[in-house]
Amino acid sequence: MNRKYFLMFMFLTIGLVYAENVYLFNFNYNDGEVKLINIDSLEGYVPTVKEGGYSFVVLSKNDDILNKFNFELPKELEIVPTKEKEGKHIELKNFNFTIASNYNKKFSKLRIEKNNEILFEENVEKYNLVENYNFWYILFLIIFVFVWYFIYRLKKNN
């Protein structure tokens, strides 16, 4: 295989390796009540979730379960003991938390459960969740093709 075609092939395949679309669901917890603040979408990877007693459920329009996993709600703040102060645990009554999910298919509802009791359920179609095409990747690919063609024409004319 010619070296320039091999390099072109390598650049194109490296460009095809990209992160997947991740949804960040931002919630507010206020003394047992959970409310959705907003939903963000970005490219990246979902970190490992510490399992706990709460379940995060992604549902379709027909209430079919599309994705479900358990997580721990960070309701306690631990103060580490030092020479100046004693260590203790403080139970938080009001705080914000984020759940990351990489489920990219069409979903309509979110639910948070604990011991089969629904703490939160909301239709999220109003957030207009659409998959983003990577504009920068497409732009890079177009520029790469033009630069490659320009170099090819210069070498051919010399």
N, C-alpha and C positions, 0 to 999 in steps of 0.2 A: 504494500500500500504506500502510495506517495506520502511523504512527510507532511506536506501542507494539508492534504485531506485528513490525515490522522489528527493533526492539531485542530482543524476545524471541527471534526467529530468530537474531540475531547471537550472543546469549549461549549458546544451545544449540549452534550450530555451533562456536563457540570452545571450548566444553566437550568437544566430540567429538574435537578435535585433542589427542591425548595421545601420550606416548612408548610405544614397544613394550616387550614383556617381554624382558629381557636375562638370560642366564645367565652367571654368573661361576664358572669352574671353577678352583679353587685347588689347586695342585700343590706337591709338594716334590721337588726334584732332589737326590739324594745320590750323588755319584760315579758317574753314569751310570744310576742307578735312579730311575724316576719313580713317585711314588705320589700318588693323589688324596686331598686333605685333606678338602674339602667342596665343595658346590655352593650358590651363593647365587643368588636370583632377585630382580630388581628392575626397575623401569621406567626406561628411559633409552635411550641410543643407544650403539652399539658404535663405539669410536674406530678409526681406520685402523690396521691392523696392519702392522708392518715385516716385509716378506717375508724369509724365510731358508731354511735347509736342512731345517727340521722341518715336518711336516704334522700338522694337527689334523683328525681325521675323526670325524664324527657318524654313527652307524650305527643302522639299524632292528633289530627282533628277528630279521629274516631276513638280517642282515648286508649289507643294501643300503646303499650310501653315500648319505646324505641331504645332507650338507654337508662340504666339504673345503676347507681353505685352508692356505697355507704361512705360517710365522712364524719369527721369529728368537728363539732361546733366549738370554737374557742371562747367558752364562756367564763373561763377562770384565768386570772392573771397571777403569775407566781412571782413574788418578790424574793429574790435570792438573799439569804442572810449574809451580812458582812459584820465587821467588828463594831461598826456604829449602830447597826439596826438588826432587828430580829427578822427572820424570814416568815412569810405568811402567804396565804392564798386569798385573793379578793375575787368574789363573784361579780361579774359584770352584768349590769342590768340593761345597758343601752350601748350598742357597738355596731359597726359595719363589718361585713365580711364578703369575700369573693369566692365564687366557685368557678373553676375553669373546666370546660368540656370541649372535646374535639369532635363532637357529633355534628356532621356537616349536612345531613339530609334534612328535608323539610320537616320541621316540627312546629307545633302550635301551642303547646301548653308546658308549663313547668310545675313541678310539685316538690315540696319538701315534707317528709314524713318522719315521725318518731313513734315506734311501736305501733305501726299501722294507723296512727292518728295523723290526719292531714293538718300540718301547721301552716302551710302556704300552698296555694294553687292559683295560677293566673294564666290567662290566654295572652300569649306574647306576639301574636300576629301584628298588633299595632306598632311594633318596633321595626317593622319592615326589614326583616333579616334577609338579605340577599348575599349570595356569594360574591366576593370581590375577585376580579381578575387582576393578576399582578401587573399593573401598568408599567412598573419599572423593568420587569423582566422582558416584556414585549418591546419596550423602547430600547433596551440593551441589545436585544436580538436584531432589531432593525438596524441600529448603528453598526453592530458587528458585521452584518451582511454588506452594508455599504462600504465599510472600511476594507473588508476582505476583497470586494469587487474592485475597489480603487487600486489596491496593491496589485491585484492580479493584472489589471489593465496596464499599470506602469511597467511591470516586469515583461509583459507581452510586447509592449512598444519598444523596449530597450533591447 
